[in-house]
Amino acid sequence: MIRREQLDRLGALAKLILDLRLADVQAAGKARDQSLGHLRALAAAPAQDLDPVAAALTDLRYQQWADLRRGEINLTLARQTATWMEAQGRARHAFGQAEVLQKLQSARRG
């Protein structure tokens, strides 16, 4: 009886850990998606109401600024992608643990 109770407790704990790991994956993915959105937002349409020379100069200055910003965002995105991938690995591990405990619980009951 003690083993069954221990397995039940371990199973409940494994499910909690899995939920935590999945929440970590979701949070990391959300942060990563936000950075990807920032990159997409840097694509600007050229001004239509300026004279061609002023429009070209404005576009050139904007592109210079946007290139610097893209570099900053890409560094952040690389860190976020690494965090996201690590969180996925931890979630897969937690899922495996929860599945094994669930199978052990089923075998003890059956």
N, C-alpha and C positions, 0 to 999 in steps of 0.2 A: 504494500500500500504506500509505503514511503517513496518508493521509486516512481510510482504513478503521480504522486503529488509533486515530486521534484521535476518530473518531465512536464507536468502541466505548468508549473511555475516557469521553467526554462522556455517552454513554448510561448507563454505570454510575454516573457521578456524579449524573446527573439522577434516577436511581432512588433513590439514597441521599438526595438532597435531598427527593424526594417522600415517602419513608418518614419523614424527620424532620418534614416539614410535617404529615403525617397524624397523627403522634404528638403534635404540638402541638395539633391540633384535638381529639384524643381527651382530652388532659390538660385543655384549657380547658373542654370539654364536661363532663368529670367534676367539675371545680370548680363549674361552673354548676349542675349537677344536685344537688350537695351543698347549695348555698345554697337551691335550690328545696325540698329536703327539710327544711331548717331552717325555712323559711316554713310548710310544711305542719305541722310539729311544733308550731307555736305555737297551733294550734287545739286548745283544751282543752275537755273536757266539764265542765259544772258539777258541783260536789260534790253528791252525793245524800244523804249522811249528816249534813249540817249543817242547823240550823234555817234557814228561808227568809231571814231578815234577814242572818245570818252568811254564808250562801251567796251572797247578792247582793253583800255588801260584798267578799267574797273574789273573786268574779268580776269586780267593778269594778276592784279593785286589780290583778288579773292582767291584765285587758284594757289598763289604762293602761301597765303594764310591757311587755306584748306589742306594743303600738302603737309604743313607742320602739324595741324590738328589731326590729320589721318595717321601720322606717325605716332602721336601720343595715344590715339585710340587703339591703334594696332598693338602697341605694347600692352595696354590694358586688356585687350581682347585675347592676346596670347596667354596672359596669366589666367584670365577667366576660363578659357578653353581648357587649360591644364587642370584647374580646380574642378571644372565640370566633369572632365574625364576621370579624375581621381574619385569624385563623388559617385560616379556611375560604377566604378570598380568596387567601392565599399558597399554600394547598394546590392550589387550582384552577389557579393560575399554574404551579406546579411540575408538575402533571399535564399541562398543555398542553405544557410544554417536553419532558417525557419522551416524550410521544406524537409530537411532531415529530421528535425524535432517533431514535425507534424507526422511524418511516416513512423517514427518511433512510438509516438502516442497512439497512432492507429493500430500498430502491431500489438501494443500492450493491451488495448481494449478488445481486439479481435481474437 
